[in-house]
Amino acid sequence: MVHYLREKRWFIITLLLQAAMLLGPVPDGVTPEGWRVLVMTVGATILFITEPIPLPAVALLIVLGQVFLLGMDSSDVARSLMKDSVLFIMGSLMLAVALVKQKLDKRLALLIVRVTGSSTYRIAFGISIFSGVLASFIGEHTVAAMMLPVALSLLQLGSGDPEKQRGLAVLLLFSISYACAMAGIGTPSGGARNAIMIDYLRDFFYAPDDPATWEYGVSYLKWMIYAYPVFLVQLPLMHLILRRTFRTDVLDLGPAVERLKEQVGDEGALTGRHYVAIGLFLFTLAGWVLFSSRVGMGTIAILGAVLFLVAGLVRWQDLNSGVNWGVVWLYAAAISLGAQMRETGAAAWVAGLFMDGLEPVGLGSGIGLLGAVMVLTTLITNTMSNGAAVAVLGPVVLSIAVGADTNPLAVGMITAMSSAFAYFTVIGTPASTIVHSSGYLTAGDFLRVGWRMALMSFIVLLAASKIYWPLVGL
C-alpha cells in the first residue's frame, strides 16, 4: 500500500486539487461550466507532466469528465473525439510502421555517404538533411527510429576507441534528434501538433461561405509555404552549433564507409517491393499537397495506410502491434477538451488573465505578444509532448490573439512551431528519447546544447514572423 501511494502520489494530489477547486467559489468572469472545464484542464496538464498513470488513461478520464462533470451526452462527446486531425494522426502512425517495415536504414546511410563523402562533419550534416527532410513529412519518431541504426553503424565501424566514439556519437546522434525536432514544423504531417492547430483554426475562425475567413482554412501546401523556409534556415545553423559545442577527433570515416558498402552489397539491390513502398509514400505525399484541402488530410493518410495493406507490404498484425493507439486516444481527448474550453468561455477567461499580465510590460500585441507566446509554449513543451502542449494551449492563445487584435493565424503558427523547441530534456521530443536510448548521451548533453538551440530558434522564428510571413500574405 505504501509503495502504491508513493507511485500514485501525483494522481492523488491532482484529485485533491481538483476537488478543492470544484468545492470552492467560482472566480468572477467565468461560468460554472467554464470553471469545471478549467478544473479538468489543470488536472490533465498535471497528469501529462507527472505521468502517475498511463497517458491513455488520462485521455479516458477526459472523456468521462465531459459526461459526469459537464453533463454532456455521451454521443456528443464521442462525436467530438473524431476530427480530421485525429484520422490524420492515426493514418500517419500506420504509414510510419509500414515504412519502417521495409528496412531501408543501411541503404539510406550509403546514399548519404555517397553524396557527402567520408568527412565526418559533412556526413553529420548529410544525416541532418536526410533526417530533417524525411521527418518533415512522416514524423520525427519514425525517422529517428530509422536513422539511429544508420548513425550507430557508422559509429561502430568508424572507431574502436571509446573516447573517440563518445565525441563522434554525440555529434551524429544530435544531428538526428534536433534535425527531426526542427523539421517537424515544416508540414502538417511532420507532427500531430500541426494537425491539431489546423483543426483549431478551422473550428474557431473558418466559415466556407465567408471569404474573409478563408485564410484560416490552412491547407497542406499553405502550411509548407509558411513553415518550411523556417526549418531550412534553422538546419545549417543547428549544424554549426553542434560543431562548435561538440568537437570530435574522428575527422574522416573512410574505413566505416567502405565496410558499410560491403554490408549493403551483401543484401543485394533494391527489390520491386522497395520501389512499390517508395511509390506509395510519394503518392500519399502528393495527395496531401494536392487534395487535402478538398477531402481532408486524415482521409489521405488513411488511404495511404490502406494501400500499403492492399499491396501486401505490411500486415494488419504489424500495424496493430506497431501503432501506439493510446497516442490516438490522447490527442482525440485533448482536442475534444480544447473545444469545450472555447465553447464554455474558459479559454477566453484565461486569455484575459494572460493579457492583463502582458500589457503592463509592453507585450500585449504584435511582435511582443508573439515572443511571449513562444516562450510560454517552449516552457510547456519541455514538460509534456508537443502535441499535448498545443492541444492545451491552442484555445487559450487563439483567444489571446482575438483579444489583442493580432492575427490568430500568426499566433497559431507561432504556437505550433515553437512547440518543437523541446531541446532541453531527454523526454522533450520522441526523437530525443530515441537517440538517448543508445546509451551515448547524458541529460547534461541536452542542457549544454539545448539553450543554444532554443536561442537560435527564437531568433529565426521571430525574424520569420516579422520579415518573411508578411511577404507571403500572413
N, C-alpha and C positions, 0 to 999 in steps of 0.2 A: 504493500500500500504506500509506503514512504517513497519507494522508487517510482511508482506511478504518479504520485503527487508532484515529485520533483520534475519528472519528464513532462507532465502536462500543466506545469505551473502557469505558463503564459496563457493557456486556454482558460484556466480558472480565473486568472486576473482579468482577462478580456470579458468573460461573462459577468464578473462583479462590476467592472467599469460600466458595461452596457446597462446593467440593472440600475446602477446609481443614476445614469443619465436618463433612463426611462422614468424612474420614480421621482426625479427632481423636476423643478419647473421648466417649462418650455421657454427658451430665450425669446425676447422680443424680436419681431421681424421675420420669424419663420413659423410656418404652420405646424400643427402637431404631426401631420403626415410627413412633412419635410424633415422634422426633427427625428422621427423614427428611421427615416432613410439615412440620415447622417449617423445615427447610432449604429446602424448596420455597416455603413461605410467605415467608420472608425474601427469597429471590430474586425472587419475583413482586412483592413490595412495592417493592423497589428498581427493578425494571423498570417498574412502574406510574408511579413518580415521575420517573425519568430519561428514559424512552421512547427508548432507543437502537435499539430495533426496534419495528415496528408492534404496537400493543396486542393485536390479534387473534392475532399470533404468540405472545405471552405466554400467551394462552389455550390455544393448541395445545400449547405446552410443558408446561403444567399437565396436560393430558390425557396426554401422553407420559410425564411424570414418574410419574403414578399407575400406569402399566403397568410401566415399567422400574425405578423406584426402590421402589415399594410392592409390586410383584408382583401387582397386581390383574388380573383377567380383563378383557379389552378390552370385552366385552359388559356387564360390571358398571359399568365406567366410563361407557360410553355411556348406560346407564340412569340413572346419577346426574346426567347433564347436563340431562335434560329434566324439569324441575319445572314446577308450575303457574305459578310466578313467571316462569319463562323464557318460557312461552307468553304470559303477560300482557305482558311487555316487548316481545315480538315483535309481538303484536297492537296494542299501544299505538303503537308506531312506525309501523305500517302505517296506523292511523287518523290519525295526525298528518299523514302525507303526503297522505292523501285530503282532509283538511280544508284544508290549505294550497292544494291544487289548486283550491279554489273561489274564491280571490281575493276575500276579503271584507275586506281590510285598510282601504281607504278608507271603506267603509261603517261599519266599526267606529269609525273616527275621527269620522265625522259623528255617529254615535249618541252617542259620548262627549260631544262639544261641545254637542249638543242638551240633554243632561242637566246639564252643568256650567256652561254659559255660556262667555263669552270670557275670563274671568280666567285668567291664566297658572297661578297656583298651584292654582286649582280644577281646571283641565284636567289638571295634573300629578297631582293626587290622583285624578281620574277615571281617568286612564291606569293608575295603580297599582291601583285597584279592579278595573278590567276585566282587566288583566294577571294580577292575583292570582287572581281567581275562575276565569278560564279555565285558568291554569297549575295550579290545584289539581286539575283534572280531566283535562287532556290533556297535561301535561308541560311543563316550563319552556322547553326548547329550541324546541318548536313555537310557543309563544306569543311568545317573544322574536323569533323569525323573522317572525311575523305582525305584531307591534306595532312593530318597528323602522321599517318604511316609514311607519307612522302618525306616529311621532314626527318622522321626517325630513321628511315632507310638511308638518307644522305648522311645523317649524323653518325650512325653506326658504321657506315662504310668509310667515313671521312677521317676519323681519328680514334685511336685506341687509348689515348691519354685522357684520364677522367677530368683533369683540369681544363684541357683544351676543349673537351666535349661539352663541358658546362658552359663556357663562353659561347660556343657555337650554338648550343641548344637554345639558350636564351634569345639569341638573335633570330633564329629560324622560327621558334615557336611563337614569339610575339609578333613576328611578321605575319603569321597566320591569324592569330586571335584578334589583333587590333584591325587588320585589314577586313576581316569578316564583320567586326562590330561596326566599323565606319561604313562599309558597303551596304549594310542593311537598310540605310536610309534611302538608297538610290531608286528603288522601285517599290510598288505596293507588295510584291511577292518577296521582298527582302526581309520582311519581318511582320509579325502579327500586329505590332503597334501601328504600322502604316494603314493596314486594312481597317483597324478599329477607328482611327482618326477619320478616315474617309467616310466610314459609316456615320460617325457623329456629325460631320459637316453636312452630309446629305439629310440626316434626320432633323437637324436643328434649323437649317437655313435653305435647303434646296426645294424649289417648287417647279415642277416641269412646265407649268403654264406661265411662269413669271420670268422673263428673260433677265431681269436684274439679279436673279439668284443663280443663274446657270454656272457662274464661276465656282460655286460650291459643289457642283456635281463633278468632282475630280476624277478624271479617267486615268488609266494606267499610263498613257503617254504624257498627259499633263503633269502627273506627279514626277515622271522622269525628267521633264524639262526643268522643273523647279529644283529637284534634289540631286540629280546625277552629277552635274558640274561641281557641286559642293563636295561630294565624295572624291571626285577626280582631283580636286585641288588638295584635299587632305592627304591623299595617298603618298605622294613623294615627300611631303613634309613629315609624315609619320615615319617613313624610312630614314630620313635624315636624323630625326630624334633618336630612333633606335641605334643608329650607327654611332652617335655621339654618347649615348648613355651606356651601351653595352658593346665594348670592343672585343674582338676575338683575334687570337694569334693564328688561326687557321684561315689563311687568305686565299687558298686555292683548293678546290675539291675535285681536281682532275682524277685521282685514283678512284674516288667514290663514283664519279660519273661513269668510268669505264666498267666498274662492277655492276652498276645499275643497268647499263646497256646489255651486259651478258644475261642478267636475270630476266629482263623483258624479252630478250631474244629467245630464251628458253620457253617462254609462254606462247610464242607464236604470234602471228599477225592478228589484227582485228578481225573478228568474225562478223557474219551478217547480223547476228544478234546485237552486237555492239552498235552497228550502224542504224539498226531499227530503233534502238533505245535513244540514240542521239537525235534521230529524225523526229521521234515522237515528242521529245522535250522541246525541240525547236518549233514544232507545230503548236505545242501548248503556249510557248512564249509568243508566237505570232498571234495566237488567239487572244491572249491578254492585251497585246498592244492594239489590235485592230477591232476587236469585237466586245471588249469588256464593258464599254460604256452602254452597249445595247442589251447584252444578256447577263451581265454581271461577272465579276472576276471569279466568284465562287463556282459558278456554272462551268467556266472554262477549266478551272483546277480539277473539278470532279471529272469532267470529260477526259482530261489528260490521264488521270489515275485509272479510269475505266479502260482506256485504250491500252495501257500497259498490261492490264489484266487480260484483255481480249487477245493481245498479241502473245500471251504466254511468257512475258518477260519477268513477271512476278506472280506469286501465288497469293490468294487471299490470306492464307495462314501467315505469310511473311508480313503482310500489311497489318493483320490483326495483332501480331506479336511485336512488330517494329514501331507502330504508331503509338504515341503516348495519348491515349484517348482522354486521359484526365486533363491534359492541357486544353483539349477542345472544350470540355465542360467548364474549365476555369475561365476561359475567355468569354464563353457564352454567358455565364452567370455575371461576370464583371460588366459586360456590355449592357445586360438587362438592368443591373443595378444603376449604371450610369444614366440610362434612360429615365429611371424613376427619380434620380436626383434632379434632372431637368424638369420633369413634369410636376413635381411637388414644390418646386421653387427652392429646394435645398441648395442647388448649385449656385443660384443667383445670390442667395444669402451669404454663402461662404465667399463668393467672389467680392461681395460688398465689403466684407471684413478685410480681405486681402488688399483691396483698393484703398481702404482707409489707412492701411499701414504704408502703402507705397507713395501716395500722393504727397505727404509731408517731406519726403526725401527726393522728390522730383522724378519718380519712376512710374508715374500713373498713366503714361501714354507713350506712344511712339517707340523709339529705339530703347528707351529706358525700361518700358514695360516688357519688351521682347527679351531684354537681358535678364530681367528679374524672373520671368517665366523659365528661361533657360537654366538659371541657377537652381530654381526650385525643382525643376524636372530632374536635373542631374543629381541632386541630393537624394531624391526619392528613388531614382532608378538604380542607385548603388546599393539600395537596401532590399529591392524586390525585382522581379522580372520586368523588363521594359514594357512588355505588353500589359501587364497588370498596372504598371505606373501610369500608362496612357489611359487605360480604362478608368482609373480612379480620378486622374487629373483632368481628363478631357472635358467633361461638363463644366467644371469649375473655370478652367482657363478660357473656354469659349464664352462663358457668361461674363468673365472679366473683360474680354475683348469688346463685347457689346456695350458694357457699361463705360468703357474707356474710349469709345468711338475709334477703336483700332480695328483694322481688317481682321475678322475672325479666321480667314484662311491663312494669313501670315502667322497668327498666334498658334493655330492648329499645326501648321508645318513646323514651326519652331519647337513645339512640344514633342511631336513625334520624332523629330530629328535629334533633339538633344537627349532623348531617352536612350540614344545609342552611346552616350558618353559615360558608360559604366566602366571606367578604366581602372578604378582604384582597388577593387576586390576580386578575389577568385570567383566568387559567385555572381559577380556583376552581370556577366553575359554567359550564355551557353558555351560560346567559343572559348572563353577564358577558363571555364570549368573543365572543358575537354582537354585543352593543352596542359593544364595544371596536372591532370591525371597521369601525365607521362612521368612525373616524379622529378623533373629537372628544374621546375620553377618553384619559388617560395612566395609567400604573401608579401614579403618585403620587396621583391622584384616588382610587383604590381604597383606598390606605393611609390617606389623610386621613379618609375617612368610615367605612372598614371597622371600625376599633376601636370607634367609637361604636355601630355596628350590632351588633357582637358583644356588647358590654356590655349593651345593651338586651335582646337576645335571651336572654342568660344569665339575666338577672333575671326576664324574663317566663316562661321555661320552668321555672325553679326554683320560682317562685311557683305556677305551674300544678300542678306535681308535689306541692306541699305543701298547697295550698288547694283547687284545682278537682278534681283527679283523685280524691281520697277521696270527694268528693260524688257522683261518678258510678260509684263502685264499683271504682276502680283502686287 
